[in-house]
Amino acid sequence: MIRRSEVIAARERAAAMVRKAGVFITDAEKAKIEVVDFGYGDLSRFGMSLLTLVSTDRIGVKLLTLFPRQTEPEHWHPPLGADPGKEETVRVVWGTIFFYVEGPDTVKEGFVPKGKESVYTLRHELKLGPGDMLYFPPGKKHWFQAGPDGGIMYSFSSVARDVLDSFTDPDIVRVTKIVED
Amino acid sequence: MIRRSEVIAARERAAAMVRKAGVFITDAEKAKIEVVDFGYGDLSRFGMSLLTLVSTDRIGVKLLTLFPRQTEPEHWHPPLGADPGKEETVRVVWGTIFFYVEGPDTVKEGFVPKGKESVYTLRHELKLGPGDMLYFPPGKKHWFQAGPDGGIMYSFSSVARDVLDSFTDPDIVRVTKIVED
């Protein structure tokens, strides 16, 4: 749960980062940036700012902005009916984003959020900078975290149904609750 | 048919435009830019420079660069088997691109290529600048042309099979032939 003023401030900050990185977004798009807290209510540690550019029943395109050291919790995209689940290719456009995937523990420049060790099971660190891409087949678990300056990336995917995403941490609430202040 | 030296020059020019527009591409990506002449052999009038960022059996993401006044001929994306055809959303990131779609003739700032009137049947002009997007359902005919400074856009689509694209002009050759010089 976060306050309305936090949402507005996060949106401003994300839009400023995006524009400084040279990615053009309109003012109407800025107003549509979704501030996600994953139910933790602590944007300084967890969450992201999300601008959906395309959402059809076949494809999804999003621009994700992470503040410095902000973490998106471990998750995967489950199947639904005939859909094997969302496949996703990310492409970093600015900053640094560490991805954590299956493989030997190589956590080095990023970190597992304190007190959350049991719900961040993947410890193989990949460091992505501008122009770097990663492909996640449907169902493939992953989590990610921005470097010291934050990070911005595109997510190109098959049909996106965010509310269906599965998270390792049972405490997560995917739909951000906003309280007026 | 175009010469190798033309391909190299067009690739350099497109990459410079892309980078000047603030879109980060790697040198490896620059080297992969596909220069398309549609068989006309005249890049000053027809063609585009195409960088495929993502191509899976579910989605396609491309970055298209058009030189000033360069035209992509009228075409559509036909069905194939169970696939109803490619759906496509374009998003302009820099410059101006005129799109021509079904509707009343409003050609004003762009132009129908001289001597090609019969194979450019769509005359409803839409002017797109940075942040503007257009969605084309499968099978929907369209053509486009850059404004006086050229234009850059993303194409976000379902699976892309360019060689299957259908063109109104029967003279078009989708796979560019390059002669060594």
Contacts between the chains, C-beta under 8 A, distances in Angstrom:
chain1	res1	chain2	res2	distance
A	21	B	22	7.7
A	22	B	21	7.7
A	22	B	22	2.6
A	22	B	23	7.2
A	22	B	24	7.8
A	23	B	22	7.2
A	23	B	93	7.9
A	24	B	22	7.8
A	24	B	93	5.8
A	24	B	94	7.5
A	24	B	130	4.4
A	24	B	131	5.5
A	25	B	131	6.4
A	26	B	131	4.2
A	29	B	131	6.8
A	53	B	91	6.4
A	53	B	133	7.4
A	53	B	156	7.5
A	54	B	89	4.7
A	54	B	91	7.8
A	54	B	133	7.6
A	54	B	156	5.1
A	56	B	87	6.4
A	56	B	89	7.4
A	56	B	135	7.5
A	58	B	58	7.8
A	58	B	59	7.8
A	58	B	87	5.8
A	58	B	158	4.5
A	59	B	58	7.9
A	59	B	59	5.2
A	59	B	87	7.4
A	59	B	89	7.6
A	59	B	156	6.0
A	59	B	157	6.8
A	59	B	158	5.9
A	61	B	61	7.7
A	61	B	89	7.5
A	61	B	156	4.8
A	87	B	56	6.4
A	87	B	58	5.8
A	87	B	59	7.4
A	89	B	54	4.7
A	89	B	56	7.4
A	89	B	59	7.6
A	89	B	61	7.5
A	91	B	53	6.4
A	91	B	54	7.8
A	93	B	23	7.9
A	93	B	24	5.8
A	94	B	24	7.5
A	130	B	24	4.4
A	131	B	24	5.5
A	131	B	25	6.4
A	131	B	26	4.2
A	131	B	29	6.8
A	133	B	53	7.4
A	133	B	54	7.6
A	135	B	56	7.5
A	154	B	61	8.0
A	156	B	53	7.5
A	156	B	54	5.0
A	156	B	59	6.0
A	156	B	61	4.8
A	156	B	156	6.9
A	157	B	59	6.9
A	158	B	58	4.5
A	158	B	59	5.9
